[in-house]
């Protein structure tokens, strides 16, 4: 199994309400991918981190194997939400590892 963890911060220039709306859209869109992309074991998005955090959004996902992760990353629906994410989030950090 492969764990895929990604974190982001909000871009400047959006109101708090816009950030909340964008975060909810990202959460629901990414979590909906579990219904359309084979090989996802689990996928959750945290949009309410504790105040001690230095990141605004976390994606924590688990895939059957590296091939499933690759399929997810190249899937048209993932690319679609990725395009939106790039307009509202910045400072992407990612780690992938075998469990």
mmCIF file as gemmi writes it, N, C-alpha and C atoms, coordinates in Angstrom:
data_model
loop_
_atom_site.group_PDB
_atom_site.id
_atom_site.type_symbol
_atom_site.label_atom_id
_atom_site.label_alt_id
_atom_site.label_comp_id
_atom_site.label_asym_id
_atom_site.label_entity_id
_atom_site.label_seq_id
_atom_site.pdbx_PDB_ins_code
_atom_site.Cartn_x
_atom_site.Cartn_y
_atom_site.Cartn_z
_atom_site.occupancy
_atom_site.B_iso_or_equiv
_atom_site.pdbx_formal_charge
_atom_site.auth_seq_id
_atom_site.auth_asym_id
_atom_site.pdbx_PDB_model_num
ATOM 1 N N . UNK Axp A 1 ? 0.84 -1.177 0 1 0 ? 1 A 1
ATOM 2 C CA . UNK Axp A 1 ? 0 0 0 1 0 ? 1 A 1
ATOM 3 C C . UNK Axp A 1 ? 0.89 1.248 0 1 0 ? 1 A 1
ATOM 4 N N . UNK Axp A 2 ? 0.377 2.305 -0.596 1 0 ? 2 A 1
ATOM 5 C CA . UNK Axp A 2 ? 1.113 3.558 -0.692 1 0 ? 2 A 1
ATOM 6 C C . UNK Axp A 2 ? 0.309 4.674 -0.026 1 0 ? 2 A 1
ATOM 7 N N . UNK Axp A 3 ? 0.944 5.354 0.908 1 0 ? 3 A 1
ATOM 8 C CA . UNK Axp A 3 ? 0.337 6.509 1.573 1 0 ? 3 A 1
ATOM 9 C C . UNK Axp A 3 ? 0.761 7.761 0.792 1 0 ? 3 A 1
ATOM 10 N N . UNK Axp A 4 ? -0.21 8.629 0.525 1 0 ? 4 A 1
ATOM 11 C CA . UNK Axp A 4 ? 0.011 9.878 -0.222 1 0 ? 4 A 1
ATOM 12 C C . UNK Axp A 4 ? -0.555 11.002 0.636 1 0 ? 4 A 1
ATOM 13 N N . UNK Axp A 5 ? 0.342 11.886 1.111 1 0 ? 5 A 1
ATOM 14 C CA . UNK Axp A 5 ? -0.062 12.986 1.978 1 0 ? 5 A 1
ATOM 15 C C . UNK Axp A 5 ? 0.362 14.296 1.317 1 0 ? 5 A 1
ATOM 16 N N . UNK Axp A 6 ? -0.588 15.226 1.227 1 0 ? 6 A 1
ATOM 17 C CA . UNK Axp A 6 ? -0.318 16.527 0.626 1 0 ? 6 A 1
ATOM 18 C C . UNK Axp A 6 ? -0.875 17.605 1.554 1 0 ? 6 A 1
ATOM 19 N N . UNK Axp A 7 ? -0.126 18.712 1.678 1 0 ? 7 A 1
ATOM 20 C CA . UNK Axp A 7 ? -0.599 19.858 2.455 1 0 ? 7 A 1
ATOM 21 C C . UNK Axp A 7 ? -0.456 21.124 1.627 1 0 ? 7 A 1
ATOM 22 N N . UNK Axp A 8 ? -1.312 22.094 1.929 1 0 ? 8 A 1
ATOM 23 C CA . UNK Axp A 8 ? -1.29 23.385 1.246 1 0 ? 8 A 1
ATOM 24 C C . UNK Axp A 8 ? -1.631 24.496 2.234 1 0 ? 8 A 1
ATOM 25 N N . UNK Axp A 9 ? -1.362 25.726 1.79 1 0 ? 9 A 1
ATOM 26 C CA . UNK Axp A 9 ? -1.844 26.935 2.447 1 0 ? 9 A 1
ATOM 27 C C . UNK Axp A 9 ? -2.708 27.7 1.46 1 0 ? 9 A 1
ATOM 28 N N . UNK Axp A 10 ? -3.597 28.529 2.014 1 0 ? 10 A 1
ATOM 29 C CA . UNK Axp A 10 ? -4.414 29.39 1.164 1 0 ? 10 A 1
ATOM 30 C C . UNK Axp A 10 ? -3.544 30.458 0.506 1 0 ? 10 A 1
ATOM 31 N N . UNK Axp A 11 ? -3.889 30.825 -0.711 1 0 ? 11 A 1
ATOM 32 C CA . UNK Axp A 11 ? -3.242 31.964 -1.354 1 0 ? 11 A 1
ATOM 33 C C . UNK Axp A 11 ? -3.786 33.248 -0.739 1 0 ? 11 A 1
ATOM 34 N N . UNK Axp A 12 ? -2.998 34.291 -0.811 1 0 ? 12 A 1
ATOM 35 C CA . UNK Axp A 12 ? -3.426 35.607 -0.351 1 0 ? 12 A 1
ATOM 36 C C . UNK Axp A 12 ? -4.486 36.158 -1.308 1 0 ? 12 A 1
ATOM 37 N N . UNK Axp A 13 ? -5.298 37.086 -0.798 1 0 ? 13 A 1
ATOM 38 C CA . UNK Axp A 13 ? -6.246 37.775 -1.663 1 0 ? 13 A 1
ATOM 39 C C . UNK Axp A 13 ? -7.671 37.269 -1.588 1 0 ? 13 A 1
ATOM 40 N N . UNK Axp A 14 ? -7.918 36.242 -0.773 1 0 ? 14 A 1
ATOM 41 C CA . UNK Axp A 14 ? -9.272 35.726 -0.609 1 0 ? 14 A 1
ATOM 42 C C . UNK Axp A 14 ? -9.779 36.066 0.788 1 0 ? 14 A 1
ATOM 43 N N . UNK Axp A 15 ? -11.08 36.26 0.908 1 0 ? 15 A 1
ATOM 44 C CA . UNK Axp A 15 ? -11.668 36.507 2.22 1 0 ? 15 A 1
ATOM 45 C C . UNK Axp A 15 ? -11.733 35.202 3.005 1 0 ? 15 A 1
ATOM 46 N N . UNK Axp A 16 ? -11.989 35.316 4.295 1 0 ? 16 A 1
ATOM 47 C CA . UNK Axp A 16 ? -12.131 34.113 5.126 1 0 ? 16 A 1
ATOM 48 C C . UNK Axp A 16 ? -13.282 33.247 4.619 1 0 ? 16 A 1
ATOM 49 N N . UNK Axp A 17 ? -14.403 33.882 4.225 1 0 ? 17 A 1
ATOM 50 C CA . UNK Axp A 17 ? -15.533 33.121 3.688 1 0 ? 17 A 1
ATOM 51 C C . UNK Axp A 17 ? -15.176 32.429 2.384 1 0 ? 17 A 1
ATOM 52 N N . UNK Axp A 18 ? -14.446 33.115 1.51 1 0 ? 18 A 1
ATOM 53 C CA . UNK Axp A 18 ? -14.018 32.493 0.248 1 0 ? 18 A 1
ATOM 54 C C . UNK Axp A 18 ? -13.097 31.309 0.517 1 0 ? 18 A 1
ATOM 55 N N . UNK Axp A 19 ? -12.192 31.447 1.475 1 0 ? 19 A 1
ATOM 56 C CA . UNK Axp A 19 ? -11.313 30.329 1.832 1 0 ? 19 A 1
ATOM 57 C C . UNK Axp A 19 ? -12.124 29.14 2.327 1 0 ? 19 A 1
ATOM 58 N N . UNK Axp A 20 ? -13.122 29.395 3.161 1 0 ? 20 A 1
ATOM 59 C CA . UNK Axp A 20 ? -13.966 28.304 3.667 1 0 ? 20 A 1
ATOM 60 C C . UNK Axp A 20 ? -14.728 27.625 2.534 1 0 ? 20 A 1
ATOM 61 N N . UNK Axp A 21 ? -15.29 28.418 1.634 1 0 ? 21 A 1
ATOM 62 C CA . UNK Axp A 21 ? -16.024 27.857 0.492 1 0 ? 21 A 1
ATOM 63 C C . UNK Axp A 21 ? -15.096 27.058 -0.422 1 0 ? 21 A 1
ATOM 64 N N . UNK Axp A 22 ? -13.922 27.605 -0.703 1 0 ? 22 A 1
ATOM 65 C CA . UNK Axp A 22 ? -12.96 26.908 -1.558 1 0 ? 22 A 1
ATOM 66 C C . UNK Axp A 22 ? -12.484 25.616 -0.903 1 0 ? 22 A 1
ATOM 67 N N . UNK Axp A 23 ? -12.226 25.667 0.399 1 0 ? 23 A 1
ATOM 68 C CA . UNK Axp A 23 ? -11.791 24.475 1.12 1 0 ? 23 A 1
ATOM 69 C C . UNK Axp A 23 ? -12.859 23.387 1.071 1 0 ? 23 A 1
ATOM 70 N N . UNK Axp A 24 ? -14.112 23.759 1.253 1 0 ? 24 A 1
ATOM 71 C CA . UNK Axp A 24 ? -15.195 22.776 1.206 1 0 ? 24 A 1
ATOM 72 C C . UNK Axp A 24 ? -15.314 22.168 -0.193 1 0 ? 24 A 1
ATOM 73 N N . UNK Axp A 25 ? -15.164 22.986 -1.217 1 0 ? 25 A 1
ATOM 74 C CA . UNK Axp A 25 ? -15.213 22.479 -2.598 1 0 ? 25 A 1
ATOM 75 C C . UNK Axp A 25 ? -14.073 21.489 -2.84 1 0 ? 25 A 1
ATOM 76 N N . UNK Axp A 26 ? -12.885 21.826 -2.382 1 0 ? 26 A 1
ATOM 77 C CA . UNK Axp A 26 ? -11.729 20.939 -2.539 1 0 ? 26 A 1
ATOM 78 C C . UNK Axp A 26 ? -11.966 19.634 -1.797 1 0 ? 26 A 1
ATOM 79 N N . UNK Axp A 27 ? -12.43 19.718 -0.567 1 0 ? 27 A 1
ATOM 80 C CA . UNK Axp A 27 ? -12.698 18.52 0.246 1 0 ? 27 A 1
ATOM 81 C C . UNK Axp A 27 ? -13.685 17.6 -0.454 1 0 ? 27 A 1
ATOM 82 N N . UNK Axp A 28 ? -14.825 18.134 -0.84 1 0 ? 28 A 1
ATOM 83 C CA . UNK Axp A 28 ? -15.846 17.274 -1.441 1 0 ? 28 A 1
ATOM 84 C C . UNK Axp A 28 ? -15.392 16.732 -2.797 1 0 ? 28 A 1
ATOM 85 N N . UNK Axp A 29 ? -14.717 17.544 -3.587 1 0 ? 29 A 1
ATOM 86 C CA . UNK Axp A 29 ? -14.262 17.089 -4.904 1 0 ? 29 A 1
ATOM 87 C C . UNK Axp A 29 ? -13.216 15.987 -4.789 1 0 ? 29 A 1
ATOM 88 N N . UNK Axp A 30 ? -12.241 16.162 -3.898 1 0 ? 30 A 1
ATOM 89 C CA . UNK Axp A 30 ? -11.223 15.121 -3.734 1 0 ? 30 A 1
ATOM 90 C C . UNK Axp A 30 ? -11.815 13.855 -3.129 1 0 ? 30 A 1
ATOM 91 N N . UNK Axp A 31 ? -12.641 14.002 -2.109 1 0 ? 31 A 1
ATOM 92 C CA . UNK Axp A 31 ? -13.222 12.815 -1.474 1 0 ? 31 A 1
ATOM 93 C C . UNK Axp A 31 ? -14.162 12.075 -2.419 1 0 ? 31 A 1
ATOM 94 N N . UNK Axp A 32 ? -14.805 12.788 -3.346 1 0 ? 32 A 1
ATOM 95 C CA . UNK Axp A 32 ? -15.668 12.14 -4.335 1 0 ? 32 A 1
ATOM 96 C C . UNK Axp A 32 ? -14.881 11.256 -5.3 1 0 ? 32 A 1
ATOM 97 N N . UNK Axp A 33 ? -13.579 11.5 -5.42 1 0 ? 33 A 1
ATOM 98 C CA . UNK Axp A 33 ? -12.763 10.697 -6.328 1 0 ? 33 A 1
ATOM 99 C C . UNK Axp A 33 ? -12.722 9.23 -5.919 1 0 ? 33 A 1
ATOM 100 N N . UNK Axp A 34 ? -13.015 8.934 -4.658 1 0 ? 34 A 1
ATOM 101 C CA . UNK Axp A 34 ? -13.032 7.533 -4.227 1 0 ? 34 A 1
ATOM 102 C C . UNK Axp A 34 ? -14.095 6.736 -4.976 1 0 ? 34 A 1
ATOM 103 N N . UNK Axp A 35 ? -15.095 7.432 -5.526 1 0 ? 35 A 1
ATOM 104 C CA . UNK Axp A 35 ? -16.174 6.768 -6.262 1 0 ? 35 A 1
ATOM 105 C C . UNK Axp A 35 ? -15.855 6.563 -7.742 1 0 ? 35 A 1
ATOM 106 N N . UNK Axp A 36 ? -14.815 7.243 -8.248 1 0 ? 36 A 1
ATOM 107 C CA . UNK Axp A 36 ? -14.545 7.178 -9.693 1 0 ? 36 A 1
ATOM 108 C C . UNK Axp A 36 ? -13.144 6.684 -10.048 1 0 ? 36 A 1
ATOM 109 N N . UNK Axp A 37 ? -12.243 6.605 -9.083 1 0 ? 37 A 1
ATOM 110 C CA . UNK Axp A 37 ? -10.879 6.167 -9.374 1 0 ? 37 A 1
ATOM 111 C C . UNK Axp A 37 ? -10.616 4.849 -8.654 1 0 ? 37 A 1
ATOM 112 N N . UNK Axp A 38 ? -10.288 3.838 -9.419 1 0 ? 38 A 1
ATOM 113 C CA . UNK Axp A 38 ? -9.969 2.53 -8.833 1 0 ? 38 A 1
ATOM 114 C C . UNK Axp A 38 ? -8.642 2.587 -8.085 1 0 ? 38 A 1
ATOM 115 N N . UNK Axp A 39 ? -8.545 1.817 -7.025 1 0 ? 39 A 1
ATOM 116 C CA . UNK Axp A 39 ? -7.294 1.679 -6.297 1 0 ? 39 A 1
ATOM 117 C C . UNK Axp A 39 ? -7.155 2.559 -5.075 1 0 ? 39 A 1
ATOM 118 N N . UNK Axp A 40 ? -8.132 3.447 -4.841 1 0 ? 40 A 1
ATOM 119 C CA . UNK Axp A 40 ? -8.092 4.269 -3.628 1 0 ? 40 A 1
ATOM 120 C C . UNK Axp A 40 ? -8.679 3.447 -2.481 1 0 ? 40 A 1
ATOM 121 N N . UNK Axp A 41 ? -7.907 3.263 -1.446 1 0 ? 41 A 1
ATOM 122 C CA . UNK Axp A 41 ? -8.391 2.543 -0.267 1 0 ? 41 A 1
ATOM 123 C C . UNK Axp A 41 ? -9.097 3.514 0.673 1 0 ? 41 A 1
ATOM 124 N N . UNK Axp A 42 ? -8.477 4.666 0.888 1 0 ? 42 A 1
ATOM 125 C CA . UNK Axp A 42 ? -9.098 5.706 1.712 1 0 ? 42 A 1
ATOM 126 C C . UNK Axp A 42 ? -8.56 7.058 1.278 1 0 ? 42 A 1
ATOM 127 N N . UNK Axp A 43 ? -9.369 8.073 1.455 1 0 ? 43 A 1
ATOM 128 C CA . UNK Axp A 43 ? -8.977 9.424 1.097 1 0 ? 43 A 1
ATOM 129 C C . UNK Axp A 43 ? -9.801 10.384 1.939 1 0 ? 43 A 1
ATOM 130 N N . UNK Axp A 44 ? -9.105 11.173 2.755 1 0 ? 44 A 1
ATOM 131 C CA . UNK Axp A 44 ? -9.781 12.164 3.581 1 0 ? 44 A 1
ATOM 132 C C . UNK Axp A 44 ? -9.069 13.505 3.438 1 0 ? 44 A 1
ATOM 133 N N . UNK Axp A 45 ? -9.842 14.565 3.564 1 0 ? 45 A 1
ATOM 134 C CA . UNK Axp A 45 ? -9.303 15.917 3.48 1 0 ? 45 A 1
ATOM 135 C C . UNK Axp A 45 ? -9.684 16.659 4.75 1 0 ? 45 A 1
ATOM 136 N N . UNK Axp A 46 ? -8.681 17.186 5.44 1 0 ? 46 A 1
ATOM 137 C CA . UNK Axp A 46 ? -8.895 17.985 6.647 1 0 ? 46 A 1
ATOM 138 C C . UNK Axp A 46 ? -8.865 19.453 6.255 1 0 ? 46 A 1
ATOM 139 N N . UNK Axp A 47 ? -9.955 20.166 6.569 1 0 ? 47 A 1
ATOM 140 C CA . UNK Axp A 47 ? -10.024 21.599 6.269 1 0 ? 47 A 1
ATOM 141 C C . UNK Axp A 47 ? -10.191 22.434 7.542 1 0 ? 47 A 1
ATOM 142 N N . UNK Axp A 48 ? -10.038 21.797 8.699 1 0 ? 48 A 1
ATOM 143 C CA . UNK Axp A 48 ? -10.167 22.503 9.975 1 0 ? 48 A 1
ATOM 144 C C . UNK Axp A 48 ? -9.036 22.107 10.915 1 0 ? 48 A 1
ATOM 145 N N . UNK Axp A 49 ? -7.796 22.468 10.543 1 0 ? 49 A 1
ATOM 146 C CA . UNK Axp A 49 ? -6.675 22.111 11.408 1 0 ? 49 A 1
ATOM 147 C C . UNK Axp A 49 ? -6.696 22.914 12.714 1 0 ? 49 A 1
ATOM 148 N N . UNK Axp A 50 ? -6.013 22.408 13.692 1 0 ? 50 A 1
ATOM 149 C CA . UNK Axp A 50 ? -5.889 23.121 14.968 1 0 ? 50 A 1
ATOM 150 C C . UNK Axp A 50 ? -5.087 24.409 14.773 1 0 ? 50 A 1
ATOM 151 N N . UNK Axp A 51 ? -5.303 25.399 15.625 1 0 ? 51 A 1
ATOM 152 C CA . UNK Axp A 51 ? -4.577 26.676 15.506 1 0 ? 51 A 1
ATOM 153 C C . UNK Axp A 51 ? -3.056 26.523 15.554 1 0 ? 51 A 1
ATOM 154 N N . UNK Axp A 52 ? -2.559 25.46 16.135 1 0 ? 52 A 1
ATOM 155 C CA . UNK Axp A 52 ? -1.106 25.236 16.217 1 0 ? 52 A 1
ATOM 156 C C . UNK Axp A 52 ? -0.496 24.812 14.883 1 0 ? 52 A 1
ATOM 157 N N . UNK Axp A 53 ? -1.338 24.552 13.882 1 0 ? 53 A 1
ATOM 158 C CA . UNK Axp A 53 ? -0.866 24.08 12.571 1 0 ? 53 A 1
ATOM 159 C C . UNK Axp A 53 ? -0.325 25.228 11.735 1 0 ? 53 A 1
ATOM 160 N N . UNK Axp A 54 ? 0.579 24.897 10.818 1 0 ? 54 A 1
ATOM 161 C CA . UNK Axp A 54 ? 1.084 25.898 9.888 1 0 ? 54 A 1
ATOM 162 C C . UNK Axp A 54 ? 0.683 25.578 8.445 1 0 ? 54 A 1
ATOM 163 N N . UNK Axp A 55 ? -0.293 24.718 8.28 1 0 ? 55 A 1
ATOM 164 C CA . UNK Axp A 55 ? -0.885 24.396 6.98 1 0 ? 55 A 1
ATOM 165 C C . UNK Axp A 55 ? -2.396 24.498 7.112 1 0 ? 55 A 1
ATOM 166 N N . UNK Axp A 56 ? -3.048 24.851 5.995 1 0 ? 56 A 1
ATOM 167 C CA . UNK Axp A 56 ? -4.493 25.077 6.021 1 0 ? 56 A 1
ATOM 168 C C . UNK Axp A 56 ? -5.318 23.87 5.607 1 0 ? 56 A 1
ATOM 169 N N . UNK Axp A 57 ? -4.773 23.054 4.714 1 0 ? 57 A 1
ATOM 170 C CA . UNK Axp A 57 ? -5.513 21.899 4.195 1 0 ? 57 A 1
ATOM 171 C C . UNK Axp A 57 ? -4.581 20.702 4.112 1 0 ? 57 A 1
ATOM 172 N N . UNK Axp A 58 ? -5.111 19.532 4.453 1 0 ? 58 A 1
ATOM 173 C CA . UNK Axp A 58 ? -4.363 18.276 4.406 1 0 ? 58 A 1
ATOM 174 C C . UNK Axp A 58 ? -5.151 17.239 3.625 1 0 ? 58 A 1
ATOM 175 N N . UNK Axp A 59 ? -4.492 16.577 2.702 1 0 ? 59 A 1
ATOM 176 C CA . UNK Axp A 59 ? -5.034 15.4 2.021 1 0 ? 59 A 1
ATOM 177 C C . UNK Axp A 59 ? -4.264 14.2 2.546 1 0 ? 59 A 1
ATOM 178 N N . UNK Axp A 60 ? -4.976 13.219 3.078 1 0 ? 60 A 1
ATOM 179 C CA . UNK Axp A 60 ? -4.363 11.997 3.583 1 0 ? 60 A 1
ATOM 180 C C . UNK Axp A 60 ? -5.031 10.836 2.869 1 0 ? 60 A 1
ATOM 181 N N . UNK Axp A 61 ? -4.262 10.132 2.029 1 0 ? 61 A 1
ATOM 182 C CA . UNK Axp A 61 ? -4.867 9.081 1.219 1 0 ? 61 A 1
ATOM 183 C C . UNK Axp A 61 ? -4.009 7.819 1.21 1 0 ? 61 A 1
ATOM 184 N N . UNK Axp A 62 ? -4.662 6.715 0.932 1 0 ? 62 A 1
ATOM 185 C CA . UNK Axp A 62 ? -4.009 5.41 0.882 1 0 ? 62 A 1
ATOM 186 C C . UNK Axp A 62 ? -4.441 4.708 -0.398 1 0 ? 62 A 1
ATOM 187 N N . UNK Axp A 63 ? -3.456 4.18 -1.125 1 0 ? 63 A 1
ATOM 188 C CA . UNK Axp A 63 ? -3.703 3.518 -2.401 1 0 ? 63 A 1
ATOM 189 C C . UNK Axp A 63 ? -3.216 2.074 -2.35 1 0 ? 63 A 1
ATOM 190 N N . UNK Axp A 64 ? -3.785 1.248 -3.213 1 0 ? 64 A 1
ATOM 191 C CA . UNK Axp A 64 ? -3.41 -0.165 -3.241 1 0 ? 64 A 1
ATOM 192 C C . UNK Axp A 64 ? -1.929 -0.355 -3.544 1 0 ? 64 A 1
ATOM 193 N N . UNK Axp A 65 ? -1.411 0.472 -4.455 1 0 ? 65 A 1
ATOM 194 C CA . UNK Axp A 65 ? -0.008 0.346 -4.866 1 0 ? 65 A 1
ATOM 195 C C . UNK Axp A 65 ? 0.387 1.614 -5.636 1 0 ? 65 A 1
ATOM 196 N N . UNK Axp A 66 ? 1.627 1.657 -6.107 1 0 ? 66 A 1
ATOM 197 C CA . UNK Axp A 66 ? 2.109 2.826 -6.835 1 0 ? 66 A 1
ATOM 198 C C . UNK Axp A 66 ? 1.361 3.026 -8.154 1 0 ? 66 A 1
ATOM 199 N N . UNK Axp A 67 ? 0.955 1.946 -8.779 1 0 ? 67 A 1
ATOM 200 C CA . UNK Axp A 67 ? 0.182 2.059 -10.019 1 0 ? 67 A 1
ATOM 201 C C . UNK Axp A 67 ? -1.153 2.744 -9.761 1 0 ? 67 A 1
ATOM 202 N N . UNK Axp A 68 ? -1.803 2.411 -8.664 1 0 ? 68 A 1
ATOM 203 C CA . UNK Axp A 68 ? -3.081 3.045 -8.317 1 0 ? 68 A 1
ATOM 204 C C . UNK Axp A 68 ? -2.883 4.536 -8.04 1 0 ? 68 A 1
ATOM 205 N N . UNK Axp A 69 ? -1.787 4.894 -7.378 1 0 ? 69 A 1
ATOM 206 C CA . UNK Axp A 69 ? -1.487 6.307 -7.136 1 0 ? 69 A 1
ATOM 207 C C . UNK Axp A 69 ? -1.288 7.039 -8.461 1 0 ? 69 A 1
ATOM 208 N N . UNK Axp A 70 ? -0.575 6.417 -9.376 1 0 ? 70 A 1
ATOM 209 C CA . UNK Axp A 70 ? -0.344 7.016 -10.689 1 0 ? 70 A 1
ATOM 210 C C . UNK Axp A 70 ? -1.653 7.197 -11.455 1 0 ? 70 A 1
ATOM 211 N N . UNK Axp A 71 ? -2.516 6.196 -11.383 1 0 ? 71 A 1
ATOM 212 C CA . UNK Axp A 71 ? -3.824 6.281 -12.039 1 0 ? 71 A 1
ATOM 213 C C . UNK Axp A 71 ? -4.623 7.452 -11.482 1 0 ? 71 A 1
ATOM 214 N N . UNK Axp A 72 ? -4.608 7.606 -10.178 1 0 ? 72 A 1
ATOM 215 C CA . UNK Axp A 72 ? -5.284 8.721 -9.511 1 0 ? 72 A 1
ATOM 216 C C . UNK Axp A 72 ? -4.724 10.057 -9.99 1 0 ? 72 A 1
ATOM 217 N N . UNK Axp A 73 ? -3.398 10.174 -10.024 1 0 ? 73 A 1
ATOM 218 C CA . UNK Axp A 73 ? -2.759 11.441 -10.363 1 0 ? 73 A 1
ATOM 219 C C . UNK Axp A 73 ? -3.01 11.858 -11.809 1 0 ? 73 A 1
ATOM 220 N N . UNK Axp A 74 ? -3.233 10.904 -12.685 1 0 ? 74 A 1
ATOM 221 C CA . UNK Axp A 74 ? -3.449 11.227 -14.1 1 0 ? 74 A 1
ATOM 222 C C . UNK Axp A 74 ? -4.919 11.175 -14.513 1 0 ? 74 A 1
ATOM 223 N N . UNK Axp A 75 ? -5.793 10.841 -13.583 1 0 ? 75 A 1
ATOM 224 C CA . UNK Axp A 75 ? -7.224 10.746 -13.887 1 0 ? 75 A 1
ATOM 225 C C . UNK Axp A 75 ? -7.774 12.135 -14.236 1 0 ? 75 A 1
ATOM 226 N N . UNK Axp A 76 ? -8.614 12.238 -15.271 1 0 ? 76 A 1
ATOM 227 C CA . UNK Axp A 76 ? -9.158 13.538 -15.681 1 0 ? 76 A 1
ATOM 228 C C . UNK Axp A 76 ? -9.89 14.289 -14.563 1 0 ? 76 A 1
ATOM 229 N N . UNK Axp A 77 ? -10.605 13.598 -13.703 1 0 ? 77 A 1
ATOM 230 C CA . UNK Axp A 77 ? -11.315 14.269 -12.611 1 0 ? 77 A 1
ATOM 231 C C . UNK Axp A 77 ? -10.333 14.823 -11.576 1 0 ? 77 A 1
ATOM 232 N N . UNK Axp A 78 ? -9.24 14.109 -11.343 1 0 ? 78 A 1
ATOM 233 C CA . UNK Axp A 78 ? -8.208 14.615 -10.434 1 0 ? 78 A 1
ATOM 234 C C . UNK Axp A 78 ? -7.537 15.84 -11.042 1 0 ? 78 A 1
ATOM 235 N N . UNK Axp A 79 ? -7.243 15.782 -12.31 1 0 ? 79 A 1
ATOM 236 C CA . UNK Axp A 79 ? -6.618 16.929 -12.989 1 0 ? 79 A 1
ATOM 237 C C . UNK Axp A 79 ? -7.543 18.155 -12.944 1 0 ? 79 A 1
ATOM 238 N N . UNK Axp A 80 ? -8.851 17.914 -13.067 1 0 ? 80 A 1
ATOM 239 C CA . UNK Axp A 80 ? -9.823 19.009 -13.029 1 0 ? 80 A 1
ATOM 240 C C . UNK Axp A 80 ? -9.789 19.723 -11.675 1 0 ? 80 A 1
ATOM 241 N N . UNK Axp A 81 ? -9.844 18.97 -10.587 1 0 ? 81 A 1
ATOM 242 C CA . UNK Axp A 81 ? -9.808 19.604 -9.27 1 0 ? 81 A 1
ATOM 243 C C . UNK Axp A 81 ? -8.414 20.185 -8.996 1 0 ? 81 A 1
ATOM 244 N N . UNK Axp A 82 ? -7.37 19.56 -9.547 1 0 ? 82 A 1
ATOM 245 C CA . UNK Axp A 82 ? -6.022 20.088 -9.403 1 0 ? 82 A 1
ATOM 246 C C . UNK Axp A 82 ? -5.878 21.475 -10.017 1 0 ? 82 A 1
ATOM 247 N N . UNK Axp A 83 ? -6.547 21.675 -11.134 1 0 ? 83 A 1
ATOM 248 C CA . UNK Axp A 83 ? -6.523 22.987 -11.777 1 0 ? 83 A 1
ATOM 249 C C . UNK Axp A 83 ? -7.154 24.033 -10.869 1 0 ? 83 A 1
ATOM 250 N N . UNK Axp A 84 ? -8.287 23.686 -10.257 1 0 ? 84 A 1
ATOM 251 C CA . UNK Axp A 84 ? -8.926 24.611 -9.321 1 0 ? 84 A 1
ATOM 252 C C . UNK Axp A 84 ? -8.036 24.86 -8.108 1 0 ? 84 A 1
ATOM 253 N N . UNK Axp A 85 ? -7.47 23.794 -7.563 1 0 ? 85 A 1
ATOM 254 C CA . UNK Axp A 85 ? -6.614 23.923 -6.382 1 0 ? 85 A 1
ATOM 255 C C . UNK Axp A 85 ? -5.485 24.917 -6.64 1 0 ? 85 A 1
ATOM 256 N N . UNK Axp A 86 ? -4.908 24.856 -7.812 1 0 ? 86 A 1
ATOM 257 C CA . UNK Axp A 86 ? -3.77 25.742 -8.105 1 0 ? 86 A 1
ATOM 258 C C . UNK Axp A 86 ? -4.162 27.213 -8.155 1 0 ? 86 A 1
ATOM 259 N N . UNK Axp A 87 ? -5.443 27.499 -8.271 1 0 ? 87 A 1
ATOM 260 C CA . UNK Axp A 87 ? -5.875 28.897 -8.294 1 0 ? 87 A 1
ATOM 261 C C . UNK Axp A 87 ? -6.137 29.466 -6.899 1 0 ? 87 A 1
ATOM 262 N N . UNK Axp A 88 ? -6.298 28.594 -5.896 1 0 ? 88 A 1
ATOM 263 C CA . UNK Axp A 88 ? -6.657 29.077 -4.56 1 0 ? 88 A 1
ATOM 264 C C . UNK Axp A 88 ? -5.687 28.656 -3.455 1 0 ? 88 A 1
ATOM 265 N N . UNK Axp A 89 ? -4.806 27.703 -3.747 1 0 ? 89 A 1
ATOM 266 C CA . UNK Axp A 89 ? -3.867 27.209 -2.738 1 0 ? 89 A 1
ATOM 267 C C . UNK Axp A 89 ? -2.433 27.375 -3.218 1 0 ? 89 A 1
ATOM 268 N N . UNK Axp A 90 ? -1.505 27.368 -2.264 1 0 ? 90 A 1
ATOM 269 C CA . UNK Axp A 90 ? -0.077 27.5 -2.575 1 0 ? 90 A 1
ATOM 270 C C . UNK Axp A 90 ? 0.738 26.656 -1.606 1 0 ? 90 A 1
ATOM 271 N N . UNK Axp A 91 ? 2.043 26.643 -1.813 1 0 ? 91 A 1
ATOM 272 C CA . UNK Axp A 91 ? 2.99 25.971 -0.914 1 0 ? 91 A 1
ATOM 273 C C . UNK Axp A 91 ? 2.695 24.49 -0.74 1 0 ? 91 A 1
ATOM 274 N N . UNK Axp A 92 ? 2.444 23.806 -1.843 1 0 ? 92 A 1
ATOM 275 C CA . UNK Axp A 92 ? 2.15 22.373 -1.796 1 0 ? 92 A 1
ATOM 276 C C . UNK Axp A 92 ? 3.368 21.602 -1.287 1 0 ? 92 A 1
ATOM 277 N N . UNK Axp A 93 ? 3.117 20.715 -0.332 1 0 ? 93 A 1
ATOM 278 C CA . UNK Axp A 93 ? 4.128 19.751 0.133 1 0 ? 93 A 1
ATOM 279 C C . UNK Axp A 93 ? 3.506 18.374 0.003 1 0 ? 93 A 1
ATOM 280 N N . UNK Axp A 94 ? 4.334 17.417 -0.384 1 0 ? 94 A 1
ATOM 281 C CA . UNK Axp A 94 ? 3.835 16.054 -0.599 1 0 ? 94 A 1
ATOM 282 C C . UNK Axp A 94 ? 4.851 15.042 -0.107 1 0 ? 94 A 1
ATOM 283 N N . UNK Axp A 95 ? 4.33 13.947 0.44 1 0 ? 95 A 1
ATOM 284 C CA . UNK Axp A 95 ? 5.18 12.79 0.747 1 0 ? 95 A 1
ATOM 285 C C . UNK Axp A 95 ? 4.383 11.544 0.387 1 0 ? 95 A 1
ATOM 286 N N . UNK Axp A 96 ? 5.044 10.639 -0.308 1 0 ? 96 A 1
ATOM 287 C CA . UNK Axp A 96 ? 4.487 9.333 -0.656 1 0 ? 96 A 1
ATOM 288 C C . UNK Axp A 96 ? 5.407 8.274 -0.057 1 0 ? 96 A 1
ATOM 289 N N . UNK Axp A 97 ? 4.819 7.232 0.524 1 0 ? 97 A 1
ATOM 290 C CA . UNK Axp A 97 ? 5.663 6.164 1.072 1 0 ? 97 A 1
ATOM 291 C C . UNK Axp A 97 ? 4.882 4.855 1.109 1 0 ? 97 A 1
ATOM 292 N N . UNK Axp A 98 ? 5.623 3.758 1.128 1 0 ? 98 A 1
ATOM 293 C CA . UNK Axp A 98 ? 5.023 2.44 1.225 1 0 ? 98 A 1
ATOM 294 C C . UNK Axp A 98 ? 4.708 2.123 2.68 1 0 ? 98 A 1
ATOM 295 N N . UNK Axp A 99 ? 3.529 1.609 2.893 1 0 ? 99 A 1
ATOM 296 C CA . UNK Axp A 99 ? 3.148 1.195 4.249 1 0 ? 99 A 1
ATOM 297 C C . UNK Axp A 99 ? 3.349 -0.284 4.411 1 0 ? 99 A 1
